[in-house]
Amino acid sequence: MTIKGFFSGKTAKQLIERSQVYGGSGGDPCTKCGLHKGVITSKMRPSGEGELGVLVVGEAPGKTEDEQGVQFIGEAGQLWQEYLNEYGIDIHRDFKLTNAVNCRPPKNRTPSASEIQCCRGRVRAVMEEFNPKQIWLVGEAAIKSFYGMRFSECGVGRWHRLCIPDKQTNAWVVPMYHPSFALRANNDKNKLSCFERDLRFAVGCLGLERPVIADPVPMVDIITEYGQVVHYLKWLLNRAHNEKFLMAFDYECSNLKPFYGEVQYIWSCAISLGVDNATAFPVSYTGHFTRQQEATITHLLKLIMEHPNIGKIAHNLQFEDLWSRGVLGAKMAGWHWCTMNAAHVLDNRRDFCGLKFQSYINFGIEGYEKESKPYMRKMHKGTELNMLDTMPLDNLLLYNGLDALLTMWLFNKQRPIFGRKGEPRGISLGRV
């Protein structure tokens, strides 16, 4: 007998073939995993009607689930239903249910990284078939299943109580603690309160429409000709003589700090004046400008950094301030906002405030740094200089421009939360 696919006319065989593609290695991942050999319900299919358009990814079937072939009907699932009754939600009516691992691990142990990897293809196939508006990742195994190939840190502590626009699935992703966390809390009020707040937050996200993720790449203007760069910088200075305005800026530099080694360089700079634009240009990128041309550009940048009418925004203000002082010789004026510090004030979790992570959890933008990373890690032989100046110039400037633009996006999102008054006028930042 041919078993039909979970949500369409596709056969189970077709879904498993797709799962092998997602699993990333040749052969049947179930054979490599082997969990299916010792269970009652092997390769458990999704259950639930999914009326709210939410796919719940749990960790693994327990004893009761394995016996009856239905997710979230054991002790933890029953407790979760008790919590959700308050919101009028029925797990099996309103959610589509699956697990990071679809066969019960022996004695309900935590699924291993290898088992999660082997079953990842099946989970991704379910996501494709159901096409949910939201994906609730319930427990660490579910978070590892979804993010394990994309992020190195997948602990619940880093991810819970977030509603993330995810471009790959065209859905909001809401990670949270598993109901077994509450089951094992032993009446610990702090743990139970954390679980309840996460659940309240997740339910509060249910009314959201599908996320709309903007493409920032067309918003970055790359200029490489000396005359264009000088014209742009002089235009900024002329504007500053007549009005106050804000700019987010970002450097790509030869090291983390300007005093490593005898000489350090600002390879490029990018400036964003609003949420729909950024301009990126070379500064001391090796071999691009003559020494005199570099001197003119760095002098104009110095004047910009010293101008009090230009409010400066950066992600990790200390970095741009240090390089402006150390390489440009600027006496900085007009510092207005550090988006990293603001992110830390809003949420002070570890490994949380970096621009790349903030760009993903706020705007669904990820992965644009992958090409630049190898150049940052490699060093010019016998020097203290990284090799960003050997990265193709247009690629470096695009990366630089995206950093500046996303810093402006982040500032524009943070600003209303803090309700800061007295900001410079004369610029419309728009909305993201």
MISE-644066 format. One record per atom (N, C-alpha, C): x, y, z. Coordinates in steps of 0.001 Angstrom, whole numbers, plus 500000, padded with zeros to 6 digits. Layout:
N
XYZ
...
***
This chain:
432
500852498801500000
500000500000500000
500883501242500000
500547502228499175
501286503481499126
500674504473500111
501499504961501019
501024505949501986
501161507331501370
500068508081501343
500109509420500758
500899510376501638
501350511434501024
502101512455501760
501251513099502825
501906513785503734
501231514312504905
500192515376504549
500496516228503571
499627517362503309
499284517519501831
499650516554501024
499367516661499602
499301515264499026
499258515183497700
499214513889497049
500571513244496916
501639513884497423
502969513301497295
503041512035498143
503782511066497676
503936509841498431
505012510008499489
504965509118500491
505978509155501544
507368508952500956
507468508133499914
508765507889499283
509344509181498721
508486510007498090
508963511274497539
509438512210498636
508724512221499755
509122513082500859
510434512615501465
510619511306501565
511875510798502112
513031511126501170
512800511028499868
513841511405498917
514211512869499087
513194513718499294
513474515127499533
514228515287500855
513854514475501837
514514514543503131
515992514214503017
516348513289502125
517753512947501942
518527514134501378
517873514870500492
518513516076499953
518774517072501072
517758517320501911
517916518267502999
518916517771504029
518979516440504216
519892515896505204
521340516152504868
521638516375503618
522962516824503225
523974515722503020
523578514448503130
524533513372502890
523836512278502102
524621511488501402
524058510450500570
523450509315501384
522576508539500743
521968507395501400
520792507776502274
520160506749502851
518993506950503699
519462507370505091
519109508584505544
519548509020506872
518968508170507986
517798507533507742
517200506678508779
518080505460509052
518730504955508012
519636503813508201
520828504224509068
521331505414508836
522452505914509634
522035506140511077
520816506650511287
520342506977512626
520017505713513420
519146504885512898
518822503620513526
517765503653514620
517269504837514999
516267504910516068
514987504170515711
514674504088514431
513405503492514012
513320501992514319
514457501380514594
514467499930514803
513890499524516152
513941500426517135
513540500013518475
512290500695518990
511406501128518090
510219501866518523
508945501208518009
507819501631518557
506527501122518105
506071501876516861
506160503208516928
505781504048515785
507048504640515191
507516504069514104
508747504580513496
508417505698512501
509321506658512413
509198507764511453
507809508414511559
507479508805512768
506135509298513077
505742510459512183
504549510357511617
504050511403510747
503505512577511560
503429513758510965
502831514891511666
501372514613512015
500913515271513057
499505515183513435
498983516589513689
497700516720513974
497098518019514218
496530518621512945
495506519465513106
494815520047511961
495441521356511493
496120522064512369
496845523270511959
495967524430511539
494821524619512201
493891525665511771
494467527076511895
495411527289512806
495998528616512981
497199528846512069
497551527849511266
498701527998510375
500027527957511100
500055527304512256
501277527220513068
501798525785513040
503078525654512699
503751524362512804
504560524347514089
504268523398514960
505025523223516193
506039522111515975
507304522425516206
508364521416516150
508804521137517576
508520519939518062
508951519540519395
510319518879519353
510641518141520403
511973517528520473
511973516103519935
511161515229520536
511092513824520108
509865513198520755
509319512135520162
508186511455520805
508599510855522144
507657510885523109
507858510188524369
507202508816524318
507102508172525472
506560506812525535
505110506759525036
504271507688525535
502864507689525143
502703508017523668
503463508994523188
503401509364521771
503807508191520883
504851507481521303
505323506337520520
504253505246520468
503565505036521578
502543503989521635
501321504321520777
500953505620520730
499725506003520034
499957506699518698
501212507048518396
501527507644517102
501052509066516930
500909509792518040
500433511182517996
501338512034518885
501727513212518387
502610514089519144
501880514796520290
502633515117521340
502178515968522449
500920515439523143
500846514136523362
499723513600524129
500185513001525461
501479513018525711
502007512517526973
501861513549528079
502575513335529165
502443514196530350
502807515643530040
503915515856529300
504327517224528970
503321517887528047
502818517142527069
501833517697526155
500533518052526857
500123517233527805
498905517516528565
499079518778529404
500256518934530013
500515520155530783
500481521373529877
501079521237528689
501082522355527735
499658522733527351
498804521733527143
497412522006526811
496706522756527946
497033522410529178
496446523124530320
496808524606530282
498057524891529978
498480526292529867
497771526988528708
497627526292527596
497048526911526404
495526527047526477
494897526307527388
493452526456527566
493082527898527902
493942528563528634
493699529958529021
493512530854527800
494140530475526678
494086531292525463
493106530735524426
492342529726524807
491379529139523883
492019528354522754
493213527843522984
493952527123521944
493916525631522227
493565524868521217
493614523410521286
494804522946520446
495722522261521080
496964521861520406
496684521093519119
495781520138519184
495583519228518060
494645519800517002
493874520800517338
493032521475516347
493773522632515677
494492523405516467
495047524674515986
496463524562515452
497209523540515844
498603523400515435
498784522169514554
499753522236513665
500309521049513027
501529520677513854
501689519408514175
502683518971515148
503675517988514532
504955518246514776
505986517291514399
507109517404515420
508191516675515197
509316516697516135
510641516780515394
511656517279516102
512996517357515525
513514515961515190
513141514988516019
513462513581515772
512150512824515814
511857512038514795
510531511454514625
510406510015515120
511426509529515794
511351508231516471
511793508427517919
511171507722518823
511467507911520242
512872507431520588
513714508298521171
515015507840521670
514826506930522879
515708505960523073
515581505038524212
515478505777525543
514519505385526365
514311505944527706
514086507459527674
513567507943526555
513260509380526402
514481510280526568
515651509740526262
516852510581526377
516806511718525363
517654512711525562
517746513846524647
518290513379523294
517681513788522195
518207513389520875
519635513894520682
520453513072520040
521836513471519766
521891514399518555
523017515091518416
523210515986517266
523114515204515960
523652513975515951
523604513154514741
522170512762514396
521383512421515405
519985512045515169
519173513235514652
519445514403515217
518764515616514741
519127515883513285
520409515718512965
520863515936511588
520200514948510635
520107513697511038
519525512679510163
518045512948509898
517346513530510869
515906513748510733
515582515150510209
516593515979510046
516349517372509628
515608517434508300
515940516547507383
515287516554506079
513798516314506172
513383515406507045
511963515139507226
511244516375507768
511894517049508724
511282518245509305
511139519334508246
512174519510507445
512109520533506396
511050520180505347
510882518905505059
509846518503504110
508457518843504644
508251518651505946
506975519011506557
506732520511506435
507766521296506660
507627522747506539
507229523141505118
507838522512504145
507498522818502758
506060522432502441
505645521294502928
504303520818502621
503227521646503316
503439521969504582
502426522682505351
502467524186505082
503661524730504769
503830526158504487
503221527017505593
503717526897506819
503094527587507952
503348529089507938
502456529828508597
502682531251508828
503682531463509967
503628530542510922
504536530606512061
505083529217512349
506312529196512859
506947527953513282
507362528131514728
506768527350515610
507139527384517015
508166526281517265
509357526678517670
510427525729517975
510406525481519474
509939524301519863
509667524015521266
510776523110521816
511733523727522495
512839522974523073
514113523076522257
515230522730522890
516540522925522272
516752522051521045
516246520825521064
516423519959519894
515744520562518670
514570521171518865
513868521812517752
514663523009517230
515250523770518140
516061524925517734
517297524453516970
517921523371517443
519088522831516738
518693522297515362
517523521700515273
517057521190513979
516904522329512982
516328523424513425
516039524534512522
517272525388512237
518063525645513265
519171526603513134
520554525971513125
520636524660513331
521941524027513498
522875524167512320
522333524345511099
523172524512509915
523431525994509615
522870526890510444
522944528316510146
523636529115511241
523535528663512490
524118529380513618
524835528379514519
525918528823515132
526713527920515973
526114527759517363
525440528767517874
524864528716519209
523356528508519115
522881527367519586
521467527014519451
520806526712520787
521371527215521891
520743527017523188
519443527800523297
518487527272524065
517202527952524228
517403529340524818
518380529472525713
518602530759526365
518876531891525394
519511531592524279
519805532645523308
518591532996522453
517687532038522248
516654532199521235
515252532437521762
514973532076523004
513575532129523444
513062533570523529
511771533707523467
511046534976523515
511480535914522389
511593535360521189
511840536137519983
510812535736518929
510428536677518105
509568536401516950
510334536885515730
510861535931514960
511898536215513966
511343536050512555
511508537065511721
511088536899510319
512115536066509560
511699534919509057
512643534001508424
512362533911506929
513343534304506133
513161534334504679
513089532941504083
513853532000504618
513885530653504038
512514529979504068
511749530215505126
510458529548505277
509283530494505054
509565531778504868
508509532787504727
507544532714505903
508106532573507105
507297532424508314
507968533156509473
507168533445510495
507719533925511766
508164532715512567
509356532796513138
509896531703513935
509898532134515401
509273531319516249
509132531656517668
509719530512518500
510970530627518948
511560529584519798
511093529749521251
511024528629521971
510583528681523372
511028527418524098
510864527438525423
511149526254526216
510086525179525970
510493523932526099
509589522801525962
508717522694527217
507477522232527103
506659522086528310
507276521160529361
508179520278528954
508860519440529948
509723520291530883
510125521486530422
510857522425531272
509987522806532468
508696523088532211
507768523407533292
507454522165534124
507397521016533449
507090519764534145
508176519434535162
509419519755534812
510554519438535699
510890520576536652
510109521647536633
510448522833537422
510301522615538919
509536521588539319
509351521293540739
508880522523541517
507892523198540919
507290524382541554
508272525539541740
509373525524540992
510288526665541003
509589527842540309
509256528866541085
508455529968540552
509175530722539445
510485530839539543
511247531550538505
511179530813537170
511370529488537215
511323528708535973
509916528707535383
508918528525536238
507547528520535746
507159529873535161
507622530943535796
507324532284535286
507973532499533922
509201532001533760
509893532119532467
509115531374531389
508675530163531702
507908529371530744
506598530070530388
505910530587531388
504623531246531158
504777532518530335
505834533286530579
506075534513529802
506368534180528353
507158533132528132
507454532711526758
506174532343526021
505310531597526707
504074531146526076
503148532335525800
503074533261526748
502257534460526543
502772535268525360
504080535371525266
504690536093524141
504346535405522823
504469534077522779
504205533336521544
502752533506521109
501833533398522050
500412533561521726
500151534980521215
500862535959521773
500699537338521329
501162537577519903
501933536644519358
502423536775517981
501476536156516955
500423535494517397
499607534695516488
498881535520515424
498598536787515705
497847537584514739
498675538171513619
499965537927513623
500836538531512612
500594537937511223
500623538800510222
500634538323508842
502025537805508513
502169537163507386
503489536657507000
504503537801506948
505739537529507321
506736538605507325
507063539080505917
507321540363505798
507806540950504546
509258541361504790
510163540725504087
511591540941504316
512161541755503161
512606542948503480
513148543845502461
514509543343501976
514820543628500722
516133543303500151
517010544552500233
518031544551501089
518834545766501256
519879545993500164
520170544964499376
521284545069498413
521096546216497418
519900546386496811
519749547488495853
519846548871496490
519801548928497814
519854550218498500
521274550700498736
522262549873498393
523669550231498601
524251550783497306
524728552011497374
525367552666496229
526879552559496396
527541551956495429
528995551772495475
529656552809494574
530566553591495140
531329554545494329
532825554260494518
533538554194493416
534957553828493472
535876554867492836
535344555750491998
536190556757491356
536528557867492342
537747558318492290
538233559330493230
537355560575493220
537022561060492040
536214562274491936
534840562103492562
534229560923492397
532919560657492992
532995560670494517
534040560042495052
534185559971496506
534369561368497093
535235562148496479
535475563510496970
534202564344496872
533494564240495767
532253564996495592
531240564627496678
531111563333496974
530157562889497985
530522563430499368
531801563338499732
532219563792501059
532077565311501192
532404566063500135
532223567512500177
530742567880500254
529905567089499585
528454567334499664
527956567165501098
528453566148501796
528075565950503186
528502567135504049
529731567595503844
530219568727504629
529424569994504339
529113570239503079
528331571417502712
526940571351503348
526355570177503351
525050570023503985
525131570298505481
526218569832506105
526375570019507546
526524571490507923
526996572310506981
527106573753507259
525729574395507359
524716573763506759
523387574367506677
522340573719507572
522561572475507990
521555571789508808
522192570658509597
521467570224510617
521875569052511376
521218567809510767
521943566706510754
521368565457510276
522116564281510897
521554563120510731
522121561896511287
522726561036510197
523800560341510538
524352559351509615
524829558143510406
524516556975509902
525106555743510424
526305555413509551
527414555059510167
528601554760509349
529321553539509892
530142552963509022
530847551734509355
532160551697508590
533207551252509259
534520551066508619
534795549580508427
535521549258507365
536195547960507252
537683548240507376
538282547678508411
539649548048508779
540595546852508711
541874547151508865
542898546124508716
543102545282509957
542453545649511051
542572544874512282
541471545300513234
541453544695514411
540439545062515395
540722546409516032
542007546741516184
542375548010516809
543497548664516012
543506550003515956
544458550688515067
545897550679515545
546154550197516752
547544550210517232
548202548831517211
547566547837516563
548235546558516339
549228546738515187
550507546486515425
551486546640514355
551855548104514150
552771548338513215
553275549697512994
552257550584512294
551573550062511266
550619550853510489
549336550046510311
548198550704510480
546915550079510227
546112550973509275
545131550369508605
544417551088507550
542901550946507694
542206551970507266
540774551880507024
540625551536505545
540261550282505264
540175549861503864
539031550574503136
537900550702503830
536739551319503187
535816551904504244
534866552703503784
533900553339504674
532538553312503984
531481553219504794
530119553294504262
529289554195505160
528428554978504535
527601555948505254
526156555782504816
525253555699505795
523822555626505515
523140556863506085
522347557530505248
521611558717505673
520130558436505877
519699557214505670
518304556841505839
518128555365505616
516915554855505877
516704553409505815
516644552872504394
516696553731503409
516636553252502023
517903553554501238
519004553906501943
520230554189501188
521470554037502048
522552553658501394
523896553680501982
524871553873500833
525935554578501104
526977554812500101
528289554267500643
528940553395499862
530189552765500279
531295553128499300
532500553372499845
533609553808498998
534935553368499597
535957553168498773
537276552794499282
537962553985499952
538824553676500899
539636554717501549
541111554405501303
541622553356501978
543021552975501781
543145551565501214
542121551120500499
542154549815499841
543393549741498954
544184548697499138
545523548629498552
545510548806497033
546294549762496566
546508549965495142
545406550703494415
544362551167495117
543249551786494401
543461553277494169
543857553993495193
544114555430495065
545609555712495233
546046556848494727
547406557293495010
547471557759496468
548687557924496962
548835558371498349
548215559747498562
548358560622497577
547773561955497698
546255561888497703
545708561023496868
544255560867496850
543746560303498174
544452559310498711
544089558777500028
544132559873501087
545153560691501029
545303561766502026
544126562737501946
543687563054500739
542542563964500576
541269563340501140
541031562055500839
539822561379501311
539830561264502834
540960560880503422
541007560755504879
540851562112505556
541357563182504918
541179564524505491
539692564917505483
539009564656504392
537583564983504323
536781564154505335
537151562881505485
536494562053506491
536738562606507888
537950563070508139
538276563665509440
537369564864509723
537182565717508730
536313566889508907
534869566474509183
534422565429508523
533065564930508753
532925564418510180
533921563667510643
533850563116511989
533929564200513058
534531565306512732
534665566401513696
533503567386513642
532630567242512660
531573568242512496
530436567985513489
530097568959514330
529075568747515362
527652568673514817
527423569136513599
526072569090513029
525716567722512443
526700566826512365
526457565477511844
526390564520513026
525161564064513332
524990563104514417
525421561719513971
526370561141514709
526957559853514297
526293558673515000
526026557636514213
525446556386514698
526363555257514250
526654554324515137
527473553162514762
527060551962515604
527371550796515110
527156549569515884
528501549198516490
528597549312517795
529855549255518542
530614550559518306
530053551596518834
530598552959518693
532086553020519013
532520552265519982
533917552318520413
534875552003519270
534482551062518392
535355550668517283
535553551830516318
534439552401515819
534551553510514864
535199554740515498
534935554973516774
535555556112517458
537070555931517538
537494554734517902
538925554457518050
539662554608516725
539071554091515639
539721554190514336
539688555613513797
538626556346514065
538564557746513615
539642558572514294
539848558317515565
540877559053516298
542271558575515933
542435557222515872
543765556666515707
544323556777514305
543471556681513275
543949556703511887
543676558056511226
542482558597511432
542157559886510815
542688561061511638
542963560809512914
543383561897513786
542234562837514143
541015562345514093
539833563180514306
539550563358515789
539117564576516132
538574564852517462
537058564726517331
536562563534517640
535181563182517330
534174564128517971
533144564451517194
532046565282517692
530732564721517158
529672564884517928
528353564532517434
527949563089517608
528637562354518488
528183560979518708
526747561002519216
525888560216518562
524460560265518865
523909558947519389
524388557802518854
523750556527519204
524687555368518919
524711554417519810
525389553131519563
524324552051519549
524084551454518395
523027550445518288
523381549166519050
524674548903519234
525056547727520022
524714547938521494
525058549109522027
524724549391523417
523213549368523639
522473549941522684
521016549954522809
520456548533522781
521010547687521900
520569546292521841
520849545586523163
521982545909523774
522343545301525060
521389545759526166
521005547032526149
520056547536527144
518704546844526984
518280546640525733
516987546009525484
516989544528525829
518131543867525649
518214542432525937
519685542088526129
520070541778527368
521503541631527676
521986540189527684
521366539338526868
521842537962526774
523216537886526109
523933536813526383
525250536587525764
525102536338524273
526117536763523516
526171536511522067
524898536989521373
524399538138521775
523094538585521331
523136539910520581
524133540733520849
524093542128520407
524900542411519152
525559541403518578
526304541623517349
525390542039516202
525912542799515266
525089543337514180
524481542230513326
525224541171513058
524707540117512194
523523539407512854
523639539101514150
522539538437514842
521338539373514961
521593540631515292
520511541608515390
519814541806514040
520581541774512966
519991541946511635
519069540785511300
519434539580511750
518569538433511471
517310538458512325
517460538611513639
516281538478514494
515318539648514315
515804540793513845
514920541941513633
514380542044512215
515211541702511214
514844541982509824
514892540762508909
515328539613509441
515410538416508613
516568538425507636
517545539309507830
518705539407506934
519835538574507526
520345537624506762
521433536781507281
522374536358506161
523592536025506579
524537535375505683
525349536287504784
525126537604504831
525845538469503896
527320538604504257
527713538131505442
529098538243505874
529944537036505488
529349536000504902
530071534749504680
531290534924503784
531174535752502746
532304535911501832
533464536650502468
533152537581503377
534213538409503949
534968537707505081
534364536726505718
534983536105506894
536374535530506624
536581534775505525
537933534232505306
538991535318505177
538638536449504584
539601537540504421
539924538209505748
538960538181506666
539208538758507993
540136537881508808
540016536570508640
540818535638509438
542259535539508943
542441535657507623
543786535520507070
544567536817507256
545875536680507468
546722537852507655
547766537917506551
548083539134506125
549203539321505202
550475538786505850
551252538055505092
552442537392505638
553386538402506287
553730538125507547
554698538952508255
554161540287508722
552840540453508706
552254541729509130
551151541487510146
550605542581510673
549432542530511541
548201543033510784
548159542804509478
547062543291508651
546239542115508124
544907542223508245
544080541203507622
544107541369506103
543372540534505392
543449540538503932
542150541010503273
541385541850503976
540181542408503364
540501543240502123
541725543730502039
542112544529500864
542414543655499647
542323542322499810
542444541438498642
541079540891498229
540061541187498987
538702540824498612
538287541698497434
537582541172496418
537150542026495309
536475543290495830
536906544437495304
536505545715495875
534993545894495935
534294545592494853
532842545773494861
532173544907495927
532702543710496151
532143542823497167
532389543372498576
533602543888498787
533916544497500075
533012545698500342
532813546529499336
532005547731499517
530532547383499730
530044546346499067
528668545925499301
528501545454500745
529438544641501211
529397544179502599
529446545357503564
530336546276503326
530488547472504154
529201548302504147
528635548484502949
527410549260502818
526239548620503545
526151547289503500
525077546602504211
525216546785505718
526449546743506210
526658546997507637
526125548371508040
526457549391507261
526006550745507592
524489550864507478
523921550299506421
522480550393506208
521714549669507314
522167548463507678
521473547705508717
521631548356510090
522744549059510288
522880549858511505
521813550940511554
521562551580510418
520507552594510377
519130551965510587
518900550823509999
517623550121510223
517430549847511715
518497549362512339
518410549004513748
518161550246514607
518868551317514300
518631552576515021
517185553027514868
516672552936513661
515312553387513400
514274552555514157
514612551292514436
513715550447515224
513877550697516716
515102550953517144
515372551166518570
514882552534519049
515001553536518212
514747554915518615
513372555113519252
512260554604518656
510958554822519290
510823554119520647
511544553018520831
511460552279522091
512025553111523231
513141553781522962
513765554609523986
513107555982524098
512415556406523023
511724557684523067
512641558863523248
513786558820522584
514771559886522752
514292561184522117
514492562291522835
514066563594522344
515259564405521850
514945565474521128
515978566415520721
516906565914519647
516424565027518781
517277564521517712
517371565538516585
518486565521515853
518615566451514732
517498566261513722
517018567337513169
515975567273512160
516583567461510781
515708567410509790
516172567670508435
516406566415507630
516019565258508195
516170564002507450
514997563113507747
514432562516506708
513336561562506888
513913560156506818
513876559465507938
514461558129507977
513534557064507420
512250557391507301
511316556388506810
511079555304507821
510588554163507371
510275553055508271
510752551740507672
511175550841508564
511549549484508146
510637548514508867
***
